[in-house]
Amino acid sequence: MSELVKTTLDHGETDLLIDQWLDHRGHGQLAYYEWFMDIRERRHAVMSQKKQILAWNKGEFVPENVFCRTVDTGRLIPLDRTWTTHVYHHQSFKDRGLPMKPVVFTILPELMLLRGMHDLGCDDIYIIVTDLKRQEMDDATEYFKMVCRYSFGRACKPSMERKIRHEHMRLTHTLLRQRRTPCFPQIDLVVRALLYEKQPRFFVLFSHHGTSYSQIFFTHASYVPDEDVFSELPTGCPNPCCSDDCEIIRFPRRGLETATVLNVWGKGRHRKIKTRLMCNWVDCNVLFADEESGSTTRSGSEISMGSSHSREGKITGQTCSKCKLVKYCSVDHQRRDWEEHRRVCIKAIG
């Protein structure tokens, strides 16, 4: 059994793929454009700076005009930040000269949205390419959920260890009989290595089989997209006659209800990840206190509302008095961020 081959697409190659996707005029791209148009027609009411939102308020349909609230820092940042994609695939793909760019292109809008949800920890995105059919993908998903829940990073009970080994052998023989590439032990080793060494926010188990789907694995519940924002996201299928059950990638449109979350911390190793609320100026590291209070001083985006310090001396921040969607530690940082924030800042409702 040989190791899987890794093909890396750097930031520049990812940027070119995004440009190609924006220029594409197929049915699949049109469905996403209509979904983003629906996002644009929404007017955001005054809400907590910790709530997930997606906003396209001004300008043409390009990533730098679409803003997403990050789940880790609470910033409202455009989707124009690229990433490095690491694609793991079988040696036969390389021998046949098959490129990996089409793999990334197929699920590019979902990757853009997931990348946009994270301010930190998503400069690298990992994809494992398989040819699993739908039932095999379902079985592999349940296997990795079981492994992470009962044995990842801690001692496993003998009875559960036997069950995990049995399921591993069953999947190995099933994929071997169907001549799947890569084999299941190769997939299992790469997944475990990614979780131990890279600790990604999410990774994708991709299938290029026409009757299957690609699965997104999240490593914490807080990294899952909000149902209120993404419930109507298109399935990505280029066939206009397909139903909603036909998915190219299983994006959790119903939030935690349909998301695949791996319990990589396990019992006794629970990691409570709390959303931090930071100054919206991307070069600032100021972390705000939890309190959100204050009164408006005057209208407009150049002047903020709220007190910069609480009574205990903790920084509570100043909220943009126009859109009320972002906070800053000072007027100076708000002015520095204005060149970017002006592309999304509009008067809030209510």
N, C-alpha and C positions, 0 to 999 in steps of 0.2 A: 504493500500500500504506500503510494507516494503522497507527499504533501500537496496541498492545493497551491496553485499559482496565484500570485497577487499582481493585479494590474492597477496602477495608481493614476488617477486623473487629477491634475493639480488645479489650482484656482483658475488659471487662465483657460484651461480646457473646459471647466465647468461653466465659466462665463460665456464661452462660445456656444455651448449647448443651450444655455438660457436664451441667447440671441436667436438661435435656430428655432427654438420652441415658440418664441414670440412671433417669428415670421411664418410659422406653419399655419395653414388654414384648413386643416382637416376637421372632421366632425368632433373628435375628441377635444381639440384645442378650443373649438367654438363653445362647447359645453362649459369649459372652465371660464372662458371669457364672460359668458352670460351669468355664471355664478358670481364672478367678481363684480359684474355690473349690479347684481342684486345687493352685494355688499356695499357698493357705492351709494345706492339709494337709501340705505339706512342712515338715520341721524342719531348719533350717540347722545344719550342723556347723561347727566352727571352721575358718575359711578365711582366705585372704589378703584384706586390705582392698581389693585391686585387682581382685578377681574380680567380674564382673557378677552381680548377684542382684536378684530381685524378691520382696518380702516383704509379706504381709498376715497379720499375726499376731493382731491384736486388733480388736474393734469391728465395726461394720456396713460394708457395701460402699459406701464413699465414697472419693474420691481422697485425702483427708487421712489415711486409714488404710492406704493402699497405698504402700510405700516402694520406691525404686529406687536402686541404686548408680550414681552418675554416672561416666561413662567419663573425664572430664577432671580431676576433683578427688577421686574416690574417696569422696565423701560419700554417706550414705544419707539421701535426701531424699524427702518425700511427693510424690505426683503432683498435688497441688492447686495447683501453680504454673501460671498461665495464660500466654498469649502473644498477640501481635498477629499476625493472619493476613493476608497480602497475596495476593489472588487476581487473577491476570492472565487476562483473557478477551477475546473478540472484541466489537467494538462492537455487534453484533447482539443479544447477550445483554442489554445495557443498553437498547437500543431496544425490545425486547420486554418489558422490565420483569422479567426473570428474576432471582431473588435468588441470591446466592452462598452463603448459609448452608447450603442442602441439600448443596452440594459438600463443605463442611467437615464437616457432620454425618455424611456417608457414611463418611468415613475417620477419624472422631474418636478412637476407641480407639487406633488406630495412632499418631496424632499425639500423644496423651497419653503413650504409652509412649516415643516418640522424644524428646519434650520432656523427659520425666523422666530420660532417660539423660544429659542434659547440664546441668551446673550453670551454664555460661557459654556465650554465643554462640547461644542459641536463644530469645531473647525475641521474635524475629521468624521466622515460618515462611512459606515462599513456595510457592504453588501456581499452576501454569499449566493452564488448562482447555482441553481439546481435544475433538474427537469422533473420534479415531483408532481404527481397528479394530485387532484383535490383531496382525496381521502388520505393519501400519503402525507400531504402537507398538514392536514388536521391531526394525524397521528403523531407527526414530528413535533407539532406545537404542544400537544398534551404531554409528550415525553419531556420536553425542556421545562415546562411548567412544573412537572413533578420533580425533576432533578433539582431545580433551584429551590423548590419549597422544602424538600426533605434532606438534601445532602450537600448543597452548595456551601463550601467554607466551614462545614462543621461535621461532627460525627453522625453517621446515619445508622438507624436501627437495622439489625440484621434482616428482619422481615422486609423492610422497605428496600434495603440494598438488593435483596434477591428479586424483588419486583422490578426494580430499575434495570437490573441485568437482564431479566427475562424480556422486558420491553425493548431493550437495546438489541438483543439477539433477534427478536421477532422483526423489528424494523430492518436490521441488517440483511436478514435472509429475504425479506419481501423486496427490498430494493435491488438485491443481487439477482433474484429471479426475473425481475423486470428490466434488468440491465441499466439501472439508473446511474448516472454520473453527476456528481461524485457519489461514492458509496456512503452509507450512513456513518460509519466510523470516522470518515474524513470530515463530514459535516459536524459531528459531535465534537471532535477535537478543536475545530476552528471556533465554534460557538463558546466552548469552555475557555479557550485561550483569550478570546475577545473580552469575556466577562471578567476574567481574572486580571489580565494585563492592561487592557484599554479602558475598562469601566465606562462604556459609552452610555449616553442618555437613551439611545435606541439603536437598533440595527435591523437590517432587512434580510429575510430569507426569501430570495427571489426564485421564481419558477418561470421558465420560458415555455412551459407546456401550455398548449392552447386551451385546454379545458380546466386549468388550475388557476391559482391566484398566488400573489406574493404576500408574505406575512410580515408585519412590523412587530418587533418585540421591544417593549419599553422596560426599563429597569427600575422605574419608580412610578407610582400612581400620579404624582404631581406633574409628570412629563406628558401625560395624556391630553390630547386636544379636547376643548370644551364642546359639549354637545350643542350648546346655544349658538356657537359660532359656526361649527362645521357640519351640522346635521344634513345639509343639502349639498355637500360637496359632491361633484360628479364621480362616477365610478371609474372613469378613465377608459372605458371600453370604446374603441373607435366605431363599433357597429351601432347605428342609430336604432336598430330593431331589438337590441338587447334589453333585458329587464335590469332592475336594480341589483338582482342577485349575481349578475355577471360582473365580477370585479377583477381588474388587473392587479390591484393591490388592495388588501383589506385594511382600509383606513378606518379608524374607530369613530364613525360618524355619530354614534350614540354614546360617546364618552367612555367611561369606565365599564359600562354595560357590555360593550363589544370589544374593548381593548384587550390585548394580550400583554399582561404585566408579569414579569419574572420576579419572584421574591428572592432576589439575590442576597438579601441581608439575613433573612431567616430568623427563626426564633432565637432570642438571646443576642442577635446581632442587628436588631432593628435600628434603622437609620431614619430619624425624623428630619425630613427636608422641609424647611420653612421658607416660603417665598420672601426674599429680601426686597425691600423697596429702596432703590438707589436713585441718586440724582440722574436725570435724563441725559445730561451731558456725558457722552460716552467715555470721555477721558477723565471723568471724576470718579473717585472711589468712596464718596461719602455715603454712609448707610443711615437711613432715616429711622426715627423711632416709630412705633406702631400708631401713635396718636395721629388722627387726621382732623384738624379743626382750624377755624380761622374765619375771618370776614374779608370781604372784597374791599380792596383799597380804591381801585378804579378799573375801568374796562380796558381791553386791549391785551395783546400777548407780551408786550415788552415789560409790563408791570404785573407782579404776581399777587396772589392772595394768600393769607395765612402768616403765621408767625414762624420765624426761622428757628426759634429755640423754645422748648417747653420749659415749664417751671423747674423741672429737675435738671435742666442743663442739656438735655438730649436734643439733637437736631430733629425737628419735625418737618422742615422743608417748606417751600413756597409753591403753591399750585398755580399753574397757568390760568389766569383769570378769564381767558377766552374759551378754550376748549375744556379746561378742567380735567384733562386726561393724564397730565404728567406733572412731576414735581422737580424742583431744583433746590440746591442748597444755597444759592445766592442769585441775585439779579445778574451778576456778571456771567455766570455759567448759563443762565437762560438766554442771554444775548449771544453767547458763543454758539449755542445750539440752534439759534433761530434760523440760520441758513438751511438747516435740514428740517426742523420742526415746522417751518412755515408751509411746507408741502402737505401737511396733514391738519394743521390747526384751523378749525372753524368754530363758530359759536355753538356752545352746547345747548341742548334742549332742557328746559326745566331749571 
